[in-house]
Structure formats: structure tokens, C-alpha cells
Amino acid sequence: MGRPVADEYRLRLEGRAELLESARLRYRTLLEDLSAKMWEERLRRNVALLREVAEDQARVDEVLTAALRRAQAEAWPSPSPTVQLLRDVQVLREKLVLSVAQRAARGSEKSLVGLLKELEEQALTAPRELAPEQRWATALELLPEELPLLQEVSAFGRFLASLFVRPFDPEARLPFRVDELGVLRRRWSPGEAALASAWSRLSRVDRTGGLVGELRKRAERAPLQPPRNGPEHLLHAEYWRTLVRKHLELLVRTRVRPIEPTASERIKVAWWLCAVEFVPEARLPASDVASDGRAGLIELAYELRILLRPDGPEDPPRLPDEAWERLRERARRADQGAHGPDVKRVRDVLRTFIWKRSMGNAVMRGWQESSAGLEALVEQAWSVDP
């Protein structure tokens, strides 16, 4: 008995009919999900379907286009199940494009693959209330390891851990090479921005705030093992970022005492302190958070701590004229606009030095503090340094 005519046309697809049949089934299922009232929830439960459609779409389009062209050229009969398959896939694809574009609020002229990816992102990040038992599973969905943002966060965390696993003493020489500090400075702002974006991605989803709150508490604990998934990469990076920021802020507080840099100044001052470690003549530039005068005051505080050791148990040795010239230059810069309590603290350091150097001699008995700026006070301190 002969083979049915319909099978002959199926054979002409050369084994690609199964791909189109799978596409037809997926299109129908996806269209049902999109037409449901709770369509975002349906898509989240069936996100694998979205990804399968997107992954196979280029091949489906190629096979469908070639098959339709051949069916027309060879006049395949309309009643053929194979021709009906081609028409079904073509019509369902067109309906899917319109439905996905509508749900994603995008124009239908965009590629179906692009629309599907946008729709997946929209469904996954839709705001909703999460029960405590849903939090970790949701975090896994929102932060898959293949997510480019998560990969950036992960690389940032690994880099910080590789540097700051070393002992860190703000009074001692920094335990880094100059090239490592250069990379740290370049990667810091992008790394912090990536972390902030990852946390924002989570916070947009959970209306209760419980997801982010729970993960931030976990991020306070030191990781005991390498991260194994997306959320653990986030926790790993956040732990090390927090630790590094604390180390850098401690470095600033220690090395520019008695100045108290503001929160917005600390990181910029920390990078300068790292640079000074290797290039002593490096200067702290003015910026959007610190005027030229303010930068000069911070430089002066650093030089005073290094040269005069105002908190030391003994008087420092006599300073060479080059050191005093450097202090005077820093003070002149600070006089351009520095003001407030930090100026008074720096003046107190210089007063203390003058008092210690002048105790029991005629200079001290006749000494009066200049009412002029910091440069004049540095010159007075210089004059009592024997």
C-alpha cells in the first residue's frame, strides 16, 4: 500500500517539520499565557518557554521562509497537513509578534527575539508581594549567573577579595602594588554602580522590602565558601565592597587627622592618599566635592601629621627648610577658601607645635598668634623650629 500524499510534502522538509511543529505548539501555549489576566505570573512560571522560543526563533524563521517559498514554487496542495502546518506557524507567529509587542508596550516592527527578551525582563521584574518562602527563589530568577549585570558584580567582588584579604593597617604602608591600586581606582565607581543596579533590580520587585532586607543582613556576614549562584555573587561582592569602603574611610580618618572629610570627600581623598604612598609629590585636585582651598587644607593636615606628629609622645626633630616650604605652600592653598571647624583644628595643631617648641624661652613669653591665615601661622611655627 502506498504512502499518503501528505507524507511526501513532509519529507520534502528534510526533517525540519518537527522544528515547525514544536514552534506551533510553543506559539499556542505562549499566546494563551499572554491572553490570561495574570499573564506576568503565567510567564514567570513558564519562563523556560519564552527562552526556548527566543533561542529557536532564528532557525524557525529560516526554515519557515524556505518552506513557504518551496510550497509556492511547487504548488503544494492546500489540504496537505504539511501546508497547513506552514500556514499555522506563519499565522501564529504574526499573532505572537502583535501580542508580545502589546504586552511589552513596544512597536511590532522590532524583532520577535528582541521583544521576547524585553517581555521576559518585564515579567520577571514586575512589582509584587513576596512571601518569605518565595524570596530566595525570586532572587535566583532575578539574578541568573548569565545576566551581564551580575557578571560585572561578580568580577568586582572577586577583585576586591583578592586585594583586601591581605592584612590592612591604616598606619602602615599599604599592602598593594601601584598597579593594583590603579586598577582598584578605575574599577571602583563602575563596580559600585553595578552593585547599586543589582540591589535596585531586587527592590523594584518586592513591594514588602523583605527580599532586599534579608539579603542585606546576609551580606554582613563574611562568606565561608565561594559563591555558587547569582544571589551569592551579589552577597559576596557587597560584603567586600562594604569592608573595603570601611578600610578606605579608616585610612582617611587616620592620615588626615584632625580634618574630618565629608562622606562625599572620603573616597577621593582615599585615592589621593594611595597615590601619595607611591608618589609623594602627588597633589589632591579640586573637585565637585572639594574646592581648591578645601583640598589644600586636607593636604596641609596630612603633611602636619607626617612631619610634626602632633599626637606623638615626643617632639619631632627639626624640620628641613624644604619641609617648611611645602607646609607653607599647602597653607597658602588652604587660605584660598577653606573655612569652618576643620580650619580651627588645623590651627590648633600648629599652636600646639609652637607651644611645645617655645616652652621656657623668651620667644614663648612674647609670642602672640597671628590673626592672619594659615600661611602666616605656618611661618610662625617655622620661626620657632630651632
C-alpha positions as CSV (number, residue, x, y, z in Angstrom):
1,M,0.0,0.0,0.0
2,G,1.4,3.4,-1.0
3,R,2.5,6.2,1.4
4,P,-0.1,9.1,1.8
5,V,0.5,12.1,-0.4
6,A,0.8,14.3,2.6
7,D,3.9,12.5,3.8
8,E,5.6,13.3,0.6
9,Y,5.5,17.0,1.3
10,R,6.6,16.4,4.8
11,L,9.5,14.5,3.5
12,R,10.4,17.5,1.3
13,L,11.0,19.5,4.5
14,E,14.0,17.2,5.0
15,G,13.5,16.5,8.7
16,R,12.6,20.1,9.7
17,A,8.9,19.5,10.1
18,E,9.5,18.6,13.8
19,L,11.0,22.0,14.4
20,L,7.9,23.8,13.0
21,E,5.6,21.5,14.9
22,S,7.4,22.4,18.1
23,A,7.2,26.1,17.2
24,R,3.4,25.8,16.6
25,L,2.9,24.2,20.0
26,R,5.1,26.8,21.8
27,Y,3.4,29.7,20.0
28,R,-0.1,28.5,21.0
29,T,1.0,28.0,24.6
30,L,2.6,31.4,24.8
31,L,-0.4,33.1,23.3
32,E,-2.6,31.5,25.9
33,D,-0.3,32.8,28.6
34,L,-0.3,36.3,27.2
35,S,-4.1,36.4,27.0
36,A,-4.5,35.5,30.6
37,K,-5.5,38.1,33.2
38,M,-2.4,37.2,35.3
39,W,-0.1,37.0,32.3
40,E,3.0,38.2,34.1
41,E,2.7,35.4,36.7
42,R,2.0,32.9,34.0
43,L,5.1,33.9,32.1
44,R,7.2,33.7,35.3
45,R,6.1,30.2,35.9
46,N,6.8,29.3,32.3
47,V,9.9,31.4,31.6
48,A,11.6,28.5,30.1
49,L,9.1,28.6,27.2
50,L,10.0,32.2,26.5
51,R,13.6,31.3,26.3
52,E,13.1,28.3,24.1
53,V,11.1,30.4,21.6
54,A,13.7,33.1,21.6
55,E,16.6,30.6,21.2
56,D,15.0,28.7,18.3
57,Q,13.4,31.7,16.6
58,A,16.1,32.4,14.0
59,R,16.2,28.8,12.9
60,V,12.4,28.6,12.8
61,D,12.2,31.8,10.7
62,E,14.8,30.4,8.3
63,V,13.0,27.0,7.9
64,L,9.6,28.6,7.6
65,T,10.7,31.1,4.9
66,A,12.4,28.4,2.8
67,A,9.4,26.0,3.2
68,L,6.8,28.6,2.2
69,R,8.9,29.6,-0.8
70,R,9.2,26.0,-1.9
71,A,5.5,25.2,-1.3
72,Q,4.5,28.1,-3.5
73,A,7.0,27.3,-6.3
74,E,6.0,23.6,-6.4
75,A,2.2,24.4,-5.9
76,W,1.8,22.2,-2.8
77,P,-1.9,21.4,-2.3
78,S,-3.7,23.4,0.3
79,P,-5.4,20.4,2.0
80,S,-2.0,18.9,2.7
81,P,-1.3,18.7,6.5
82,T,2.2,19.9,5.8
83,V,1.0,23.1,4.1
84,Q,-1.5,23.6,6.9
85,L,1.5,23.3,9.4
86,L,3.3,26.1,7.5
87,R,0.2,28.3,7.5
88,D,-0.4,27.7,11.2
89,V,3.1,28.6,12.1
90,Q,3.1,31.7,9.9
91,V,-0.3,33.0,11.3
92,L,0.6,32.2,14.9
93,R,3.9,33.9,14.6
94,E,2.2,37.1,13.4
95,K,-0.3,36.9,16.2
96,L,2.6,36.4,18.7
97,V,4.5,39.4,17.4
98,L,1.5,41.6,17.9
99,S,0.6,40.2,21.3
100,V,4.2,40.4,22.7
101,A,4.6,43.9,21.3
102,Q,1.4,45.0,23.0
103,R,2.3,43.5,26.4
104,A,5.9,44.9,26.2
105,A,4.5,48.3,25.0
106,R,6.8,48.3,22.0
107,G,6.3,48.6,18.3
108,S,5.8,45.4,16.4
109,E,8.5,46.3,13.9
110,K,11.1,45.1,16.4
111,S,12.4,41.6,16.1
112,L,10.5,38.9,17.8
113,V,13.6,37.8,19.7
114,G,14.1,41.3,21.0
115,L,10.5,41.6,22.0
116,L,10.6,38.2,23.8
117,K,13.7,39.3,25.8
118,E,12.0,42.5,26.8
119,L,8.9,40.7,27.8
120,E,10.8,38.2,29.9
121,E,12.6,41.1,31.7
122,Q,9.2,42.9,32.3
123,A,7.6,39.8,33.7
124,L,10.5,38.9,36.0
125,T,10.8,42.4,37.4
126,A,7.1,43.2,37.8
127,P,6.4,44.6,41.3
128,R,4.6,42.1,43.5
129,E,4.4,41.0,47.1
130,L,6.6,38.1,48.1
131,A,6.1,35.7,50.9
132,P,9.2,34.9,52.9
133,E,9.5,31.5,51.4
134,Q,9.5,33.0,47.9
135,R,12.4,35.4,48.4
136,W,15.4,33.2,47.6
137,A,13.7,31.6,44.6
138,T,12.9,35.1,43.3
139,A,16.4,36.2,43.8
140,L,17.7,33.3,41.8
141,E,15.3,34.2,39.0
142,L,16.2,37.9,39.0
143,L,20.0,37.3,39.2
144,P,20.9,34.4,36.9
145,E,24.6,34.0,36.5
146,E,24.4,34.7,32.8
147,L,23.0,38.2,33.5
148,P,25.6,40.7,32.3
149,L,25.0,42.9,35.3
150,L,25.6,40.0,37.7
151,Q,28.8,39.1,35.9
152,E,30.1,42.6,36.4
153,V,29.1,42.4,40.1
154,S,30.8,39.0,40.5
155,A,34.1,40.2,38.9
156,F,34.1,43.3,41.1
157,G,33.6,41.1,44.2
158,R,36.4,38.7,43.2
159,F,38.8,41.6,42.6
160,L,38.1,43.3,45.9
161,A,38.5,40.0,47.8
162,S,41.9,39.3,46.1
163,L,43.3,42.6,47.3
164,F,41.7,43.1,50.7
165,V,42.1,39.6,52.0
166,R,45.6,40.9,52.9
167,P,46.1,42.5,56.4
168,F,45.3,46.2,56.3
169,D,46.8,48.7,58.8
170,P,46.0,52.4,58.1
171,E,49.2,53.4,60.0
172,A,51.4,51.1,58.0
173,R,52.5,51.0,54.3
174,L,49.6,49.9,52.1
175,P,49.9,46.2,51.2
176,F,49.3,46.8,47.4
177,R,51.3,47.4,44.3
178,V,50.9,50.6,42.5
179,D,49.3,48.9,39.5
180,E,46.8,47.1,41.8
181,L,45.8,50.5,43.3
182,G,45.4,51.9,39.8
183,V,43.0,49.1,38.8
184,L,41.1,49.5,42.1
185,R,40.6,53.2,41.5
186,R,39.4,52.6,37.9
187,R,37.0,49.7,38.8
188,W,35.6,51.3,42.0
189,S,32.9,53.5,40.6
190,P,31.7,51.1,37.9
191,G,31.7,48.3,40.5
192,E,29.6,50.3,42.9
193,A,27.2,51.3,40.2
194,A,26.8,47.7,39.2
195,L,26.1,46.7,42.8
196,A,23.6,49.5,43.1
197,S,21.8,48.4,40.0
198,A,21.6,44.8,41.2
199,W,20.1,45.9,44.5
200,S,17.7,48.2,42.7
201,R,16.6,45.3,40.4
202,L,15.6,43.3,43.5
203,S,14.0,46.2,45.4
204,R,11.7,47.1,42.4
205,V,10.2,43.6,42.6
206,D,9.3,43.1,46.2
207,R,6.8,45.6,47.5
208,T,7.3,44.5,51.1
209,G,11.1,45.2,51.1
210,G,11.7,41.8,52.7
211,L,13.8,40.4,49.9
212,V,16.4,43.2,50.0
213,G,16.3,43.4,53.8
214,E,17.0,39.7,54.2
215,L,19.8,39.7,51.6
216,R,21.5,42.8,53.1
217,K,21.6,41.1,56.5
218,R,23.2,38.1,55.0
219,A,25.7,40.3,53.2
220,E,27.0,41.5,56.6
221,R,28.5,38.0,57.3
222,A,31.8,37.0,55.8
223,P,31.4,34.4,53.0
224,L,32.5,31.0,54.2
225,Q,32.7,29.5,50.7
226,P,33.0,30.7,47.1
227,P,29.6,31.9,45.6
228,R,27.7,29.2,43.7
229,N,24.8,31.3,42.2
230,G,23.7,34.8,41.3
231,P,22.5,36.0,44.7
232,E,25.6,34.6,46.4
233,H,27.8,36.5,44.0
234,L,25.8,39.6,45.0
235,L,26.3,38.9,48.7
236,H,30.0,38.2,48.2
237,A,30.6,41.5,46.3
238,E,28.5,43.5,48.8
239,Y,30.4,42.1,51.8
240,W,33.8,43.0,50.2
241,R,32.6,46.4,49.0
242,T,31.5,47.3,52.5
243,L,34.7,46.1,54.0
244,V,36.8,47.9,51.5
245,R,34.9,51.2,52.0
246,K,35.4,50.9,55.8
247,H,39.1,50.3,55.3
248,L,39.4,53.3,53.0
249,E,37.5,55.6,55.3
250,L,39.7,54.4,58.2
251,L,42.7,55.3,56.1
252,V,41.4,58.8,55.5
253,R,40.4,59.4,59.2
254,T,43.8,58.2,60.3
255,R,46.0,60.1,57.8
256,V,44.4,63.5,57.6
257,R,43.6,64.0,61.3
258,P,42.3,66.4,62.6
259,I,40.4,67.0,59.4
260,E,37.1,65.3,59.2
261,P,36.3,64.8,55.5
262,T,32.7,64.6,54.5
263,A,31.1,61.4,53.2
264,S,31.3,62.7,49.6
265,E,35.0,63.6,50.0
266,R,36.3,60.4,51.6
267,I,36.8,58.2,48.5
268,K,38.5,61.0,46.5
269,V,40.8,61.6,49.5
270,A,41.5,57.9,49.8
271,W,42.6,57.7,46.2
272,W,44.9,60.6,46.7
273,L,46.4,59.0,49.9
274,C,47.0,55.8,47.9
275,A,48.8,57.9,45.2
276,V,50.9,59.7,47.8
277,E,52.1,56.4,49.1
278,F,54.0,55.8,45.8
279,V,54.4,59.4,44.5
280,P,55.0,61.7,47.5
281,E,54.6,64.8,45.3
282,A,51.1,63.9,44.2
283,R,48.5,66.6,44.8
284,L,44.9,66.4,45.8
285,P,43.0,68.1,43.0
286,A,40.0,70.3,43.5
287,S,36.7,68.6,42.5
288,D,33.0,68.9,42.6
289,V,33.0,67.9,46.3
290,A,36.1,69.8,47.5
291,S,37.2,73.4,46.5
292,D,40.8,74.2,45.8
293,G,41.1,75.7,49.3
294,R,39.5,72.7,50.9
295,A,41.9,70.4,49.0
296,G,44.8,72.5,50.3
297,L,43.6,72.2,53.9
298,I,43.4,68.4,53.6
299,E,46.9,68.3,52.1
300,L,48.1,70.5,55.0
301,A,46.6,68.3,57.6
302,Y,48.3,65.3,56.0
303,E,51.7,67.0,55.9
304,L,51.3,68.1,59.5
305,R,50.6,64.6,60.7
306,I,53.6,63.2,58.7
307,L,56.1,65.9,59.7
308,L,55.0,67.2,63.1
309,R,53.3,64.1,64.6
310,P,51.1,66.4,66.8
311,D,49.7,63.3,68.6
312,G,53.1,61.7,69.2
313,P,54.6,61.3,72.6
314,E,57.8,63.2,71.7
315,D,58.6,66.4,69.8
316,P,59.5,65.8,66.2
317,P,63.1,66.5,65.1
318,R,63.9,69.8,63.5
319,L,62.3,70.0,60.0
320,P,64.4,70.9,57.0
321,D,63.6,74.1,55.2
322,E,62.2,72.1,52.3
323,A,59.5,70.6,54.5
324,W,58.5,74.0,55.9
325,E,58.3,75.4,52.3
326,R,56.0,72.5,51.5
327,L,53.8,73.2,54.5
328,R,53.7,76.9,53.6
329,E,52.6,76.1,50.1
330,R,49.8,73.8,51.4
331,A,48.7,76.5,53.8
332,R,48.7,79.2,51.1
333,R,46.4,77.0,49.0
334,A,44.1,76.4,52.0
335,D,43.8,80.1,52.7
336,Q,42.1,80.5,49.3
337,G,38.8,79.4,50.6
338,A,39.0,76.8,53.4
339,H,36.8,77.6,56.4
340,G,34.8,76.1,59.2
341,P,35.7,73.8,62.2
342,D,38.4,71.9,60.3
343,V,40.4,75.1,59.9
344,K,40.3,75.7,63.6
345,R,41.5,72.1,64.2
346,V,44.5,72.6,61.9
347,R,45.3,75.9,63.6
348,D,45.2,74.1,67.0
349,V,47.8,71.6,65.7
350,L,50.1,74.5,64.7
351,R,49.5,76.2,68.0
352,T,50.4,73.1,69.9
353,F,53.6,72.7,67.9
354,I,54.6,76.4,68.6
355,W,53.8,75.9,72.3
356,K,55.9,72.8,72.6
357,R,58.8,74.3,70.7
358,S,58.7,77.6,72.7
359,M,58.2,76.3,76.3
360,G,60.6,78.0,78.8
361,N,62.1,80.5,76.4
362,A,61.7,84.2,75.6
363,V,60.1,83.5,72.3
364,M,57.1,81.9,74.0
365,R,56.7,84.6,76.6
366,G,56.4,87.3,73.9
367,W,54.6,85.2,71.3
368,Q,51.2,86.2,70.0
369,E,49.2,84.2,67.5
370,S,48.9,85.9,64.1
371,S,45.3,86.8,63.2
372,A,46.1,86.2,59.6
373,G,45.6,82.9,57.7
374,L,47.2,79.5,57.9
375,E,50.2,80.5,55.9
376,A,51.2,83.1,58.5
377,L,50.7,80.6,61.3
378,V,53.0,78.1,59.5
379,E,55.6,80.8,59.2
380,Q,55.3,81.5,62.9
381,A,55.8,77.7,63.6
382,W,58.8,77.7,61.3
383,S,60.3,80.6,63.2
384,V,60.3,78.7,66.5
385,D,61.8,75.5,65.0
386,P,65.4,75.7,66.1
